[in-house]
Amino acid sequence: MASSKRPNFLIIVADDLGFSDVGCFGGEIRTPNIDKLGLSGIRHTGFHSAAACSPTRAMIMTGTDHHIAGLGNLVEWTDFSGQNFPKGSKYTTAPQRGMPGYEGYLNERVATLPEILKDDGYLTLMAGKWHLGLKPERSPHTRGFERSFALLPACSNHYGWRPEAEKRGEIPTFLHKSIIALHVEDDHYVDELPKDWYSSNGYGDKMMEYLEDWKESKDERPFFAYYPFSAPHWPLQAPKEYVDHYKGVYDEGPEALRQKRLANLVKLGMIEKDTKPHPVVADEVKGWDEMSEQEQKLSSRAMEAYAGMVECMDHNIGRVTDYLESIDELDNTYIMFMSDNGAEGAAYEAYPMVKGPLMSHLGQYYDNSLQNIGSYNSFVWYGPRWAQAATAPSRLYKAYTTEGGVRVPCITRFPTSHRHPSPHAPGTITSTFATVMDIAPTLLSLSSTPHPHPTFHGRDVVPMRGSSMLPFLLGHSPSVHDVDHITGWELCGRGAIRKGNWKAVFIPPPKGTDRWQLYNLAVDAGETSDLADTEAGEVVLKELMGHWERYVLECGVVPLQPELGTYVVAQEEQMRENAWMEYEFWKPGATERDKRGEYFREVRRFRGGEWSEGVEGKETGWAMK
């Protein structure tokens, strides 16, 4: 029966999940709760994110491009060029440092989705990974969430564990921002996590606590619940009972898995039988047949740990959806599930500026033996071959603007109690193009909440660049965007511009070329046939390059390669590395309650043609509890 109640919202985000990992997208991993959502909702095969995590999360929260919202690049990558460019490269991330749109947090130019919904009568809840600012004034609490329990950095040990040496500051440069489970709850930092902490279970506990409190208090407001996991991001760790479900499943290696997944995608009707998948690109690591038997066992065990992470995440998704069903709220809740980018394919053991100190540190302080992989004191990733088993038929993976980096699994489940029910049959599969920028406009449409542009709470704010998916979901439109819709992507000196099914891509060496390439995704989902040099292709590419220039100007992209636009040489103020994050939480003593303020810094910003002064150890006016 149609209801006059305003709908609840539940937005679920997985971290680095591959396109075909979950069951209803062709995977062998046990995901009954995600599959239930997919088979009762719509599965989207044309849904797109940014190429990496915090840019995507910024777009979810604001409905606009991440270069506008403050996350033009991951702040960790802007801070240290070694994670973006190979050793000896003439290019660095220095030109982006301090520039508008590269603050590393949600800036003042955007109104966030929880801020807007909270003002319009919604209870706003969050449990999971934030990655949109480290200092108190950048927290979920400050940006609109009434209740929140959030991981602030990009990633951490999923058990909250650290060896004693790391607590003393003996951490390689690459690792120091990636291991500390720094959390906030509401208006205060969390001093100590529960003794039995595991990330997905902990976020599940908190989301359940917040929803149960909402129900028991008889709060009549609808809720907006943001549920972004930090799984299955490395380090690959999961409770043993989940990991053991996959013993032996991956013993044939990543190429065998890739072929099985591709066959399943064909059976599901998600790709055409004649789709040509992009070849695997992984010269930096050994092929399966080149590995020793022990190396193969370690590699397959890492994939088993990854699968266990996904299953544990699914379990905690089911806890929430089952609870909503038990209190008769599931059918009044609009649910979206997605990944924040393509599967993570980095091979850190092969990075020249990283591998020596990193591998030495892991060998000394972690136990990555075969039987211990997945445990609290292990630290592994699975590399580019397993990643491309999950992104196939697409090209490459996370951090690349190819389809493998930005095409992600997505499920929408429309509230059956809505006054205008969706005409799409349960389990529908659609290839309509959409992006994470369309989430905020969709929720605001469903809640009949106007976006506050041009001003919000006394400050100027930008409009949304995304579009509401509601006309498509209600059957009023055959697609989310019209056939001439234009979307741009840029990250780490890699770019893409798309109009309809035509997509131009720039990927520099070693994974690409020194030139723009052109693909017709309608017939080449794998981006395998470059049409840039054909007579017709030259015309299309010229038009797309005009759109690219407009995208760079409109969104404030600071190009890191000359091929992406006017290359600006870094100023002297931008040359210093490891000086662009507002909270040096990795330093000894920096997470202690009485010392935190000593490790806050006011980062230099370029505004109005001038540089602000940077100040280290700057206290915040926000309550520090």
GUGUBA-363632 format. One record per residue (C-alpha): residue in three letters; x, y, z. Coordinates in steps of 0.5 Angstrom, whole numbers, padded with zeros to 4 digits, always signed. Layout:
BEGIN
ALAXYZ ...
END
This chain:
BEGIN
MET+0000+0000+0000 ALA+0003+0007-0002 SER+0005+0011+0004 SER+0005+0019+0005 LYS+0011+0018+0010 ARG+0018+0021+0007 PRO+0022+0015+0005 ASN+0028+0013+0010 PHE+0035+0012+0006 LEU+0041+0007+0007 ILE+0047+0008+0003 ILE+0052+0003+0003 VAL+0059+0003+0000 ALA+0064-0002+0000 ASP+0072+0000-0001 ASP+0075-0003-0007 LEU+0070-0008-0008 GLY+0071-0011-0015 PHE+0066-0011-0021 SER+0064-0018-0021 ASP+0066-0020-0013 VAL+0059-0021-0010 GLY+0054-0027-0012 CYS+0049-0023-0016 PHE+0054-0020-0021 GLY+0057-0026-0022 GLY+0062-0028-0016 GLU+0063-0034-0012 ILE+0064-0030-0006 ARG+0058-0032-0001 THR+0054-0025-0001 PRO+0047-0027+0001 ASN+0044-0021+0003 ILE+0047-0016-0002 ASP+0044-0021-0007 LYS+0038-0021-0004 LEU+0038-0013-0005 GLY+0040-0014-0012 LEU+0034-0019-0014 SER+0029-0015-0011 GLY+0032-0009-0014 ILE+0036-0006-0020 ARG+0043-0008-0021 HIS+0046-0003-0025 THR+0052-0005-0030 GLY+0053+0002-0032 PHE+0054+0006-0026 HIS+0061+0010-0025 SER+0065+0013-0019 ALA+0071+0017-0019 ALA+0078+0013-0020 ALA+0079+0012-0012 CYS+0076+0013-0005 SER+0076+0020-0002 PRO+0074+0023-0009 THR+0068+0018-0010 ARG+0066+0019-0002 ALA+0066+0027-0004 MET+0062+0026-0010 ILE+0057+0022-0006 MET+0056+0027+0000 THR+0056+0033-0005 GLY+0053+0031-0012 THR+0058+0035-0015 ASP+0065+0033-0018 HIS+0071+0032-0013 HIS+0075+0037-0015 ILE+0070+0042-0013 ALA+0069+0039-0007 GLY+0076+0039-0004 LEU+0078+0032-0006 GLY+0081+0034-0013 ASN+0086+0028-0011 LEU+0087+0024-0005 VAL+0091+0028+0000 GLU+0096+0022+0002 TRP+0098+0022-0005 THR+0098+0030-0006 ASP+0102+0030+0000 PHE+0108+0025-0002 SER+0109+0025-0010 GLY+0112+0018-0009 GLN+0105+0014-0009 ASN+0103+0018-0016 PHE+0109+0018-0020 PRO+0115+0013-0021 LYS+0122+0014-0019 GLY+0125+0019-0023 SER+0119+0022-0026 LYS+0119+0029-0028 TYR+0112+0030-0026 THR+0110+0031-0019 THR+0104+0032-0015 ALA+0107+0039-0012 PRO+0103+0044-0017 GLN+0096+0041-0013 ARG+0099+0043-0006 GLY+0095+0048-0003 MET+0090+0050-0009 PRO+0083+0051-0009 GLY+0079+0044-0009 TYR+0085+0040-0007 GLU+0084+0042+0001 GLY+0084+0034+0003 TYR+0077+0035+0006 LEU+0070+0037+0004 ASN+0071+0045+0003 GLU+0066+0051+0005 ARG+0064+0051-0003 VAL+0059+0045-0002 ALA+0053+0044+0002 THR+0053+0036+0004 LEU+0048+0031+0004 PRO+0047+0030+0011 GLU+0047+0038+0012 ILE+0041+0039+0008 LEU+0037+0033+0010 LYS+0038+0034+0017 ASP+0036+0042+0016 ASP+0030+0039+0013 GLY+0028+0034+0018 TYR+0032+0028+0017 LEU+0036+0024+0023 THR+0043+0023+0020 LEU+0047+0017+0022 MET+0054+0014+0020 ALA+0058+0008+0021 GLY+0064+0007+0017 LYS+0070+0010+0013 TRP+0070+0018+0012 HIS+0076+0020+0009 LEU+0074+0027+0008 GLY+0078+0031+0013 LEU+0082+0029+0020 LYS+0081+0035+0024 PRO+0075+0036+0028 GLU+0072+0042+0024 ARG+0072+0037+0018 SER+0069+0031+0022 PRO+0062+0028+0020 HIS+0059+0031+0026 THR+0061+0038+0024 ARG+0059+0036+0017 GLY+0051+0034+0018 PHE+0051+0027+0022 GLU+0047+0027+0028 ARG+0050+0021+0030 SER+0057+0018+0027 PHE+0062+0013+0028 ALA+0068+0014+0023 LEU+0074+0012+0021 LEU+0078+0018+0019 PRO+0084+0016+0015 ALA+0084+0012+0008 CYS+0085+0006+0011 SER+0088+0002+0018 ASN+0089-0005+0021 HIS+0082-0008+0021 TYR+0083-0010+0028 GLY+0086-0004+0031 TRP+0093-0007+0032 ARG+0099-0004+0032 PRO+0106-0007+0033 GLU+0110-0003+0039 ALA+0115-0001+0034 GLU+0110+0003+0030 LYS+0108+0006+0036 ARG+0115+0009+0037 GLY+0115+0012+0030 GLU+0119+0007+0027 ILE+0114+0006+0021 PRO+0116+0007+0013 THR+0114+0013+0010 PHE+0108+0010+0005 LEU+0105+0006+0011 HIS+0105+0011+0017 LYS+0098+0014+0014 SER+0095+0007+0013 ILE+0095+0003+0019 ILE+0092+0007+0025 ALA+0085+0006+0026 LEU+0084+0013+0028 HIS+0076+0014+0029 VAL+0071+0019+0032 GLU+0064+0018+0035 ASP+0060+0024+0035 ASP+0064+0030+0037 HIS+0070+0027+0040 TYR+0076+0022+0038 VAL+0075+0015+0040 ASP+0081+0014+0045 GLU+0081+0006+0045 LEU+0077+0001+0041 PRO+0073-0004+0044 LYS+0078-0010+0045 ASP+0074-0015+0040 TRP+0074-0010+0035 TYR+0074-0012+0027 SER+0072-0006+0023 SER+0066-0009+0019 ASN+0063-0012+0025 GLY+0064-0005+0029 TYR+0061-0001+0024 GLY+0055-0006+0024 ASP+0055-0006+0032 LYS+0054+0002+0031 MET+0049+0002+0026 MET+0045-0002+0029 GLU+0046+0002+0036 TYR+0044+0008+0032 LEU+0038+0005+0029 GLU+0035+0001+0035 ASP+0036+0008+0039 TRP+0032+0011+0034 LYS+0026+0006+0034 GLU+0026+0006+0042 SER+0026+0013+0042 LYS+0020+0013+0038 ASP+0023+0019+0034 GLU+0018+0020+0028 ARG+0024+0023+0023 PRO+0026+0019+0017 PHE+0033+0017+0017 PHE+0039+0018+0013 ALA+0044+0012+0014 TYR+0051+0012+0011 TYR+0054+0006+0012 PRO+0061+0006+0008 PHE+0065+0000+0010 SER+0073+0000+0010 ALA+0073-0007+0007 PRO+0075-0010+0003 HIS+0081-0005+0003 TRP+0088-0008+0005 PRO+0091-0010+0009 LEU+0087-0016+0008 GLN+0084-0019+0014 ALA+0078-0022+0016 PRO+0075-0027+0022 LYS+0078-0034+0021 GLU+0071-0037+0020 TYR+0070-0033+0014 VAL+0077-0034+0011 ASP+0076-0041+0012 HIS+0070-0042+0007 TYR+0074-0040+0001 LYS+0080-0046+0003 GLY+0082-0048-0004 VAL+0077-0044-0008 TYR+0083-0040-0011 ASP+0088-0045-0012 GLU+0088-0045-0020 GLY+0090-0038-0020 PRO+0087-0031-0022 GLU+0087-0032-0029 ALA+0082-0038-0028 LEU+0078-0034-0024 ARG+0078-0029-0029 GLN+0075-0034-0034 LYS+0070-0036-0029 ARG+0067-0029-0027 LEU+0067-0027-0035 ALA+0063-0033-0036 ASN+0058-0032-0031 LEU+0057-0025-0033 VAL+0055-0027-0040 LYS+0050-0032-0037 LEU+0047-0026-0032 GLY+0046-0022-0039 MET+0051-0017-0036 ILE+0056-0017-0042 GLU+0055-0020-0049 LYS+0058-0026-0051 ASP+0062-0023-0056 THR+0065-0018-0051 LYS+0073-0018-0052 PRO+0076-0017-0045 HIS+0082-0012-0044 PRO+0088-0016-0043 VAL+0091-0017-0036 VAL+0096-0011-0035 ALA+0101-0014-0030 ASP+0108-0014-0032 GLU+0111-0011-0025 VAL+0109-0018-0022 LYS+0110-0025-0024 GLY+0105-0029-0027 TRP+0102-0035-0024 ASP+0106-0040-0028 GLU+0112-0037-0026 MET+0111-0037-0019 SER+0114-0043-0014 GLU+0109-0047-0011 GLN+0109-0043-0004 GLU+0108-0037-0008 GLN+0102-0039-0011 LYS+0099-0042-0004 LEU+0101-0035-0001 SER+0097-0031-0007 SER+0091-0035-0007 ARG+0091-0035+0001 ALA+0091-0027+0000 MET+0085-0028-0004 GLU+0082-0032+0001 ALA+0082-0027+0006 TYR+0080-0022+0001 ALA+0073-0026+0000 GLY+0073-0027+0008 MET+0072-0020+0008 VAL+0067-0019+0003 GLU+0063-0024+0006 CYS+0064-0021+0013 MET+0061-0014+0010 ASP+0055-0018+0007 HIS+0054-0021+0014 ASN+0053-0014+0017 ILE+0049-0011+0011 GLY+0044-0017+0013 ARG+0044-0015+0020 VAL+0042-0008+0018 THR+0037-0010+0013 ASP+0034-0015+0017 TYR+0033-0011+0023 LEU+0029-0006+0018 GLU+0025-0011+0016 SER+0023-0013+0023 ILE+0021-0006+0025 ASP+0017-0006+0018 GLU+0021+0000+0015 LEU+0025-0004+0010 ASP+0019-0003+0005 ASN+0020+0005+0006 THR+0027+0005+0005 TYR+0031+0007-0001 ILE+0037+0003-0001 MET+0043+0004-0005 PHE+0050-0001-0005 MET+0056+0000-0009 SER+0063+0000-0009 ASP+0067+0007-0009 ASN+0072+0005-0015 GLY+0075-0001-0018 ALA+0078-0007-0015 GLU+0085-0005-0012 GLY+0091-0007-0016 ALA+0097-0004-0014 ALA+0103-0008-0013 TYR+0107-0004-0007 GLU+0112-0010-0007 ALA+0114-0007-0014 TYR+0114+0000-0013 PRO+0121+0003-0013 MET+0120+0008-0007 VAL+0116+0004-0003 LYS+0118-0003-0003 GLY+0125-0004+0000 PRO+0123+0000+0007 LEU+0116-0003+0007 MET+0118-0010+0005 SER+0123-0010+0011 HIS+0118-0007+0016 LEU+0113-0012+0014 GLY+0118-0018+0015 GLN+0120-0015+0022 TYR+0114-0014+0025 TYR+0108-0018+0022 ASP+0107-0025+0021 ASN+0105-0026+0014 SER+0106-0034+0014 LEU+0101-0038+0010 GLN+0097-0040+0016 ASN+0097-0033+0019 ILE+0095-0029+0013 GLY+0088-0025+0014 SER+0090-0025+0022 TYR+0090-0019+0026 ASN+0098-0019+0025 SER+0098-0020+0018 PHE+0099-0015+0013 VAL+0098-0017+0005 TRP+0095-0014-0001 TYR+0093-0019-0007 GLY+0096-0015-0013 PRO+0094-0013-0020 ARG+0092-0020-0023 TRP+0087-0022-0018 ALA+0084-0015-0019 GLN+0083-0016-0026 ALA+0080-0022-0025 ALA+0075-0018-0022 THR+0074-0012-0026 ALA+0074-0016-0033 PRO+0072-0015-0038 SER+0074-0008-0037 ARG+0081-0005-0037 LEU+0086-0004-0031 TYR+0083-0002-0024 LYS+0083+0003-0018 ALA+0086+0009-0019 TYR+0086+0009-0027 THR+0080+0013-0031 THR+0079+0007-0035 GLU+0073+0003-0034 GLY+0076-0002-0029 GLY+0078+0004-0025 VAL+0071+0007-0025 ARG+0065+0002-0027 VAL+0063-0001-0020 PRO+0057-0005-0018 CYS+0051-0002-0016 ILE+0044-0004-0013 THR+0038+0001-0012 ARG+0032-0002-0008 PHE+0026+0003-0009 PRO+0022+0003-0003 THR+0015-0001-0005 SER+0011+0004+0000 HIS+0013+0010-0004 ARG+0007+0013-0007 HIS+0009+0012-0014 PRO+0012+0005-0014 SER+0018+0003-0019 PRO+0015-0001-0025 HIS+0022-0004-0026 ALA+0021-0012-0024 PRO+0025-0014-0018 GLY+0032-0017-0021 THR+0032-0012-0027 ILE+0039-0011-0030 THR+0040-0004-0033 SER+0046-0001-0037 THR+0044+0006-0036 PHE+0050+0011-0035 ALA+0050+0014-0028 THR+0055+0016-0023 VAL+0056+0017-0016 MET+0054+0025-0017 ASP+0047+0023-0018 ILE+0046+0020-0011 ALA+0045+0026-0008 PRO+0040+0029-0013 THR+0036+0023-0013 LEU+0035+0023-0005 LEU+0033+0030-0005 SER+0028+0029-0010 LEU+0025+0023-0006 SER+0025+0027+0000 SER+0022+0033-0004 THR+0028+0037-0001 PRO+0031+0043-0005 HIS+0038+0044-0006 PRO+0040+0051-0002 HIS+0045+0053-0008 PRO+0047+0059-0008 THR+0048+0060-0001 PHE+0047+0055+0005 HIS+0048+0058+0013 GLY+0051+0064+0010 ARG+0056+0062+0005 ASP+0056+0061-0002 VAL+0055+0054-0005 VAL+0056+0051-0011 PRO+0050+0047-0015 MET+0050+0040-0016 ARG+0053+0037-0022 GLY+0049+0030-0022 SER+0042+0029-0024 SER+0036+0025-0020 MET+0035+0018-0022 LEU+0028+0018-0020 PRO+0025+0019-0027 PHE+0029+0013-0029 LEU+0027+0009-0023 LEU+0020+0011-0024 GLY+0020+0009-0031 HIS+0018+0016-0034 SER+0025+0016-0037 PRO+0029+0011-0041 SER+0035+0013-0038 VAL+0038+0017-0032 HIS+0042+0022-0037 ASP+0041+0024-0044 VAL+0045+0021-0050 ASP+0049+0027-0051 HIS+0051+0027-0043 ILE+0058+0029-0042 THR+0062+0026-0036 GLY+0070+0028-0034 TRP+0075+0024-0030 GLU+0082+0026-0027 LEU+0086+0023-0022 CYS+0094+0023-0021 GLY+0095+0025-0028 ARG+0090+0020-0031 GLY+0084+0023-0035 ALA+0078+0021-0039 ILE+0072+0025-0042 ARG+0066+0021-0044 LYS+0060+0023-0049 GLY+0055+0018-0050 ASN+0058+0012-0051 TRP+0065+0015-0054 LYS+0070+0016-0049 ALA+0077+0019-0049 VAL+0082+0016-0044 PHE+0089+0019-0043 ILE+0094+0014-0039 PRO+0101+0015-0038 PRO+0106+0010-0038 PRO+0108+0005-0036 LYS+0100+0003-0036 GLY+0099+0007-0042 THR+0101+0011-0048 ASP+0103+0019-0048 ARG+0097+0020-0052 TRP+0089+0020-0052 GLN+0086+0014-0054 LEU+0079+0013-0056 TYR+0074+0008-0055 ASN+0067+0006-0057 LEU+0064+0003-0051 ALA+0058+0001-0054 VAL+0062-0004-0058 ASP+0068-0005-0054 ALA+0067-0005-0047 GLY+0074-0007-0045 GLU+0077-0001-0049 THR+0081-0006-0053 SER+0081-0002-0060 ASP+0083+0005-0060 LEU+0080+0009-0066 ALA+0084+0016-0065 ASP+0087+0015-0071 THR+0081+0013-0076 GLU+0078+0018-0080 ALA+0072+0018-0076 GLY+0075+0018-0069 GLU+0079+0024-0071 VAL+0073+0028-0071 VAL+0070+0025-0065 LEU+0077+0026-0061 LYS+0077+0033-0063 GLU+0070+0034-0060 LEU+0072+0031-0054 MET+0078+0035-0053 GLY+0074+0041-0053 HIS+0069+0038-0048 TRP+0075+0036-0044 GLU+0078+0043-0044 ARG+0071+0046-0041 TYR+0071+0040-0036 VAL+0078+0042-0033 LEU+0076+0050-0033 GLU+0069+0048-0030 CYS+0072+0044-0024 GLY+0078+0047-0023 VAL+0083+0041-0025 VAL+0090+0042-0024 PRO+0093+0038-0029 LEU+0099+0034-0027 GLN+0101+0032-0035 PRO+0102+0037-0041 GLU+0097+0033-0045 LEU+0091+0034-0039 GLY+0091+0042-0040 THR+0096+0048-0039 TYR+0101+0045-0034 VAL+0103+0049-0029 VAL+0110+0049-0026 ALA+0110+0048-0018 GLN+0111+0054-0014 GLU+0117+0054-0009 GLU+0111+0054-0003 GLN+0109+0047-0006 MET+0115+0044-0006 ARG+0116+0041+0001 GLU+0113+0034+0001 ASN+0109+0031+0007 ALA+0107+0038+0009 TRP+0100+0038+0007 MET+0096+0034+0012 GLU+0092+0038+0017 TYR+0093+0033+0023 GLU+0100+0029+0023 PHE+0096+0023+0027 TRP+0102+0018+0026 LYS+0107+0021+0030 PRO+0109+0018+0037 GLY+0104+0021+0042 ALA+0099+0025+0037 THR+0093+0021+0038 GLU+0094+0022+0046 ARG+0088+0026+0048 ASP+0092+0031+0052 LYS+0097+0032+0046 ARG+0093+0032+0040 GLY+0093+0039+0039 GLU+0100+0039+0038 TYR+0100+0035+0032 PHE+0095+0040+0028 ARG+0097+0044+0023 GLU+0094+0050+0019 VAL+0096+0048+0012 ARG+0098+0053+0007 ARG+0093+0055+0002 PHE+0093+0059-0004 ARG+0087+0064-0004 GLY+0086+0070-0008 GLY+0093+0070-0011 GLU+0097+0070-0005 TRP+0099+0064+0000 SER+0097+0064+0007 GLU+0101+0062+0013 GLY+0102+0055+0015 VAL+0102+0054+0023 GLU+0104+0048+0026 GLY+0101+0045+0033 LYS+0095+0050+0032 GLU+0089+0048+0037 THR+0082+0048+0034 GLY+0076+0051+0037 TRP+0072+0045+0037 ALA+0071+0041+0043 MET+0076+0036+0044 LYS+0074+0030+0049 
END
